[in-house]
Amino acid sequence: MLRRVLLGVCCVFIMGESSVSAADRFVSPNGKGVQDGQNEANAFSASAGGLQVCWDQLTPGSTCWVLPGRYVYPTGTPLRITIANDGEPGQPKRLMAWQGTRSVTFQGNRPVPYTPATKASGNIWIDVDAGASDLVIDGFEVERFQYGFYATDGGNSRLILRNLWFADTRTNVQIHGHPTATDDALRSHEILIENVHGVRHSKRHVRLDRQAHHVLVRHCAADSQFLDADWAVGFEVIAGHDIEFHDCTAQRCRYTSSKYWNGDGFAFETATANIRCVECRAFDNGDGGFDVKTPGAVLIRCLAERNKQNYRFWATTGMAWLIDSIARDAVIQGVGAQVGLWTKGVVRAQGCAFTNHFYGFLTDPGGNIQVIDSSVMTDTTTDTLRSGTVRFTNVSAFHPTSGWQVITDP
């Protein structure tokens, strides 16, 4: 159902994006011609506030074309999108790079290089008010902002964020469902985040909260590059449901304020439901590659490598699934054991391969892991293939003290 809903939204938004209409407007860094925005030769001047003017003059279904160049934001002046200047269902408003992806750079005022003292510094790129919907943002480099796309008042629906490259930021995309509404129709939903990449974010690449739902995040990558002191996470869902991550990578997120280091690639909290990760990857994170508190979460064809604990499942209700996935080479970061898969709930791992962990599989009291048609191995005698309540069915296992065995527990 999630894929069908989003596919319909995407098809509506994509139609006609490459053509120019009379209702479209143009903006350049310092303006051109008479600067009335009517065409490329007479683009508004962004340095004179023309970006906001360009957006405000659009009618539903039209595009603000941003001409190539570098756009330097003054302090405290984000592009503000409100319910009075958004699109309509089937007729989104679009902010797009004129000559294609990465021909335009937006620059904020966040200090670089990053230091912990300036972690909360910087302005906002795009600030979205409550209810503003039917938007497409496509094709930009964005650097040195505290927040990139910031939609925390809720009720924002039918959004597409696509082909964006963030650098030297705090949080790149933050979308909330609604601060108080209990009706899903009033919460942010039908959202596509596609081909959105970030390097050197100190806190979050993508953060969803307040019951945002029906969101597809695909072909995205987050690399915090070990920026410390701001609790970096790649992809995070605090509260939301019906969310899929497909072909996403999160790496080098770390937070070392105590002996136990934090920083996860993917983190899903307890107020989440119906979350899937398909063909996602997590590398070199300080704590969990995938840190999952969602009941009944499903991970398919994922890879976790060189995290302290590659897969962690916390929920004590519902059964989580790990299917055709790989865990390799957990690394000591701070205190705590290097683990392939840990749980305090019930997890079924099927068709998986686990290599080189202090504990291949580990459960807390009450936890239960069922490993089926999989392999687990280590080349170190002090490592343990499994500990706790872990049942093997047709598992190829190698330990230096016992060699290869195919194990099916009675």
N, C-alpha and C positions, 0 to 999 in steps of 0.2 A: 504493500500500500504506500509506503514512504516513497519508493522509487516512482510509482505511477503519479502521485501528486506532484512531485518535483519535476518530472519529465514534462507534464502539461504546462506548468508555470514557465519552465525554461523555453519551451517551444514558442509560447506567446511572446516572451521577451526578445528572443533572438530575431524574430521576423522583422525585416526592414532595417536592421541596425546599421548596415554598411552604406545605405543611401542617405542623401542629404535632402531635407525638405525646406520649404520656405519658412517654416516655424522654427527651424534650428538657429542657434546663435553661436558665435565664435568669440574666443578670448585668447590673448597672447600675453606674454610677460609685461610688455610696456605699451601695448596697443598698436593699431595700424590705421592709416587713413583717417576717416572722420570718427572712428571709434564708436560706431553705433551697433556693432556686433552683428550686422545683417549678413556678412559674408567674411571669407578669409581675409580679403583686402582691407576690411574695415573693422577688425576685431576690437573688442573691448580691451581696456588696459587693466590687467590684474593688479598692477602696482597702485592703481587708483580705485581699487575696490570692485573691479570689473567681473571677477569670478562670481561674486554673489549676485551682481546685476544680471549676468548671463543666465545663471540658474533661475532667478526669479522671473525672468521674461519668458521662460519656456512654457509651452502648453503641454498637456498630457500627450505622450507619444513622440515628443521632440527631444533633441539632443543639444547639450552644451558641448561643442567641440573645442578641446583645449589644444592650442597649437604648440609645436615643439619648443622646448626651452626649460629653463629653471625658474620655478615660482617660489619666491621666498616669502613666507608668511610673517606679517608683523605680529607683535605680541598680542595674544588673546583674540585673534580674529579668525576663528574657524569658518569654513563654509557651513552655514546653518540651513538645515532642511526641516521644514515644518509641515504640519498638516495642510497649511494654506498654500504651499508651493510644491507639493509632491505630485506623483502621477495618479493614474486611475487604473483599476483592474483591466488588463489587456492593453493598456496604453501607458507604459512606464515612462518616467523621465530618465534621461541618461546623461552621465558625465563620462566622456570618452576622449581618449587621445586621438588627435586628428590624423597623424601619420603612423598610427599603429602602436603596438605595445612598446613601452619603455622609451618613447621619444620625449616624454614629459617627466620632470622631477619636481616634486613638491618638497620644500625644505622648511622645517620648523626651527624652533629656537632652543631645543634641548642641548645641553652642553655635551661635547665630545672631547676626548674619550670619556666613557662612563666612569663614574666614581660612586660609591655608596652614598656619599653626602648629597649627590644631585639626583638620586634615583627617582624622586617625585617631581622633578623639574620638567618643563616643556609645555607646549600648548597642544591643542587638539586640531587634527586635520579636518574631519567632517563630524559635526555634532548634529545628531538626529533627534528631533523632538518626539514626544508621545504621539503615536498614531500615524506618523509619516510613513507612507508605504509606496509600493510600486516604483522601485528605484533600481537602476543599473549603474554600477561604478566599474569602469573597465580600462585597464591599460597603463597604469602609472607606477613610477618609482616614488617612494615616500620615505623620507628620512628625517631623523631628529625631531620627532614628536613624542610627547608623553603618551598620547592616545591617537590611534589612527582613525578607524571608523568606530564611532562611539554612539551607541544607541541603547541607553540604559533606562529611558522613561517608559518603554514598553509599547505594545500594540503596533509594532512595525512588521508588516507582512509583505510577501512577494518581493523579496530583496535578492539581487544578484550582485555579488562582489567577485570580480574575476580579473585575472592577469594583473596582480598587484605584487610589488616587490618592496618590502619594508626593510629599513636598516636603522640601527642606533635609536631604538624606541623603548618604551616601557611595555605597553600593551597595544597590539596591532588591531585586533578586532574584538570588540566587546558588545554583545547583544543580550538584552534582558527580555524576558517574556512580558511581565507586567508586575509592578510592585505590589498590587493588591487584588487584581482580578482573579476569580476562580473559574471563569468561563474560558475555555481554550480559544474560543473565537476572538476574544479580546486580547489574547497574548500574541507575542511575535511568533510567526510561523510561515511556512513555505519559503524557506531561505536556502539559497545556493551560495556556497563559498568555494570557489574553484580556481586552482592555479594561483594561490595566494601564498607567498613565501616571505620568510623573515629571517634576518640575521641580527645578532646582538640585541635581542629583546631582553630586558632585565626581569620582566615579570610573567607576561603571558603572550603567546602568539594569538590564539583564538580562545575566547572565554564566553561561554553561554551560561545564563543564569535565569532565575525567576520564571522557571517553567517555559522557556522557549521550546518550541516543538516543531516537528517535521522539518528538520534541517539536514542537508547533505553537504558534507565537507569532503572535497575530493581533489587529488593531485596537488596537495599542499605540503609545505616543508617548513620546519621551525628549527633554527640552530641558535641557541642562546650564547654559544661560545664561552661557557663557564662564567658569565657575568654573575657575580655573587651578591649576597646581602639583600636581595629583593624577592627571594623564593620563586625562582624561575620554573615555569611549567610550559610545555609545548602546547598541548590541546587540553582544555579543561571544561567539564560540564559540572556546574555546581548543582543546578536544578533544571531538569528538562526531560523530554521524552521523545521517542521516535526520531532518533538522531543516528546518522551513519557517517563514519569516517572511512573513506575509500582511497587507497594509495596515498597515504600521508606518512611523513617522516618527522620524528621529533628527536633532537639530539642535543647533548652537552648542556642540560639544565641542571643547575647545582645550587645548593643553599647550605652553607657550612657554619651557621651561627652556633651550633652545639656539637657535641661529640657525635651525635647521630645526624648524619647528613641527609638533607631532603633534596627535592628536585625530581620531578617525574616527567617522562615523555608524554604519556596520556594519563589523565586523572579524572575519574568519574565518581562523584560523591553519592551519598545515600539517597538524596531526593531526586533520583534519576530512574528512568525505566525505558526498556526497549532500546538499548544502545548496542550497535554493532560496529566492529572494526573489521574491515576486509582489506587484506594485502597492505597492512600498515607496518611501520618499522620504528623501533626505538633503540637508540645507541647512546652509550656513554653518559647516562643520567645518574645523578648522585644517589637516588633511591630506587623507585620503581620504573621499569620500562613502561609497563602498563599497570597502573594502580587503580583497581576497579572495585567500587563499592555498590555498583548497580546489581540488583537482584536479576538473575537470569541473563546476564550479559553474554554476548556471542562474539568470539574472535575467530576469524577464518583466515588462513594463510598469512599469518603475521610472523614477524621476526623481531626478537629481542636479544640484544647482544651487548655485553660489557656494561650492563647496568648492575647496581648492587643486588637487586632482586628483579629478575627479568619479568615475571608475571606475579601479580598479587591480587587475590580475590578475597574481599572482606565480607560480602553479604552472607548472612546465615539463613536467608530464605531464598527459595528458588535454586535451580542448578545452573551454574555457569558452564559454557562450552568453549573449549579451545580445540580448534579443528585444523589439521594439516599445518601446524605452526612449528616454529623453531625457536629454541633458546640456546644461547651459547655464551660461554666464557664470562660468567658473572665476575665482577671486580670489587675488591674491598674498597669502600669509600666511607670514611669515618668508621664508626663501630657498627656491628651487625654482620650476620652471616651472608655469604653469597649464595643465593638460592635461585633455582630455575623456576619453580612454581610453588608458591605458598598460598595457603587458604585457611580460613576459620569456618568456611561453609562447605558446600558440595560442588566439586568441579569434575567434569568429564573431559579428559584430554585424549583425543583420538587422532591417529595418523600423525603424531608429533615426533620431533627429534630433539633431545636434550643432551648437551655436551658440556662437560667441565664446569661443575658447580660443587661447592662445599656440600650442599644438599641439592640433589636433583629435584626431589619432591619433598615438601615439608608441610605438615598440618599442625595447627593449634588444637587443643582439646575441643572436641565436637566437630572438627573438620574432617572431610572425607574426599580423597582424590581417587578417581577411577581412570586408570591409564590403559588404553586399548590400542592394539595394532600400532605400537610406537617403538621408539628406541631411546635408550638412556645410556650414557657412557661417561667415564672419566679416566684420565691417565695418572691420577694421583692417589696413592694408597690411603691418605688421610680423608679423602672425600667419601661421602655417603650417598648412595643412589637414592635412598628414600628413608624418611623418618616420620613416624606418626601413623595415621590410618590411610594407607596408600595401597590400593589393590591393582595388581598387574594382570592383564589378560593379553596373551600373545605379545609380550614385550621382549625385544632383543636388548639385553643388558650386558655391559662390559665394565668390569672393575679389575684393576691389576691383580688383586689377590685371588680372584675367582675365574678370570677369563670371560669369554662369551658364554651367555646362557640365553635360552628362550624361556621366559617365565610366564606361567599361567597359575595364579594362586587358586587354591581349592575353594 
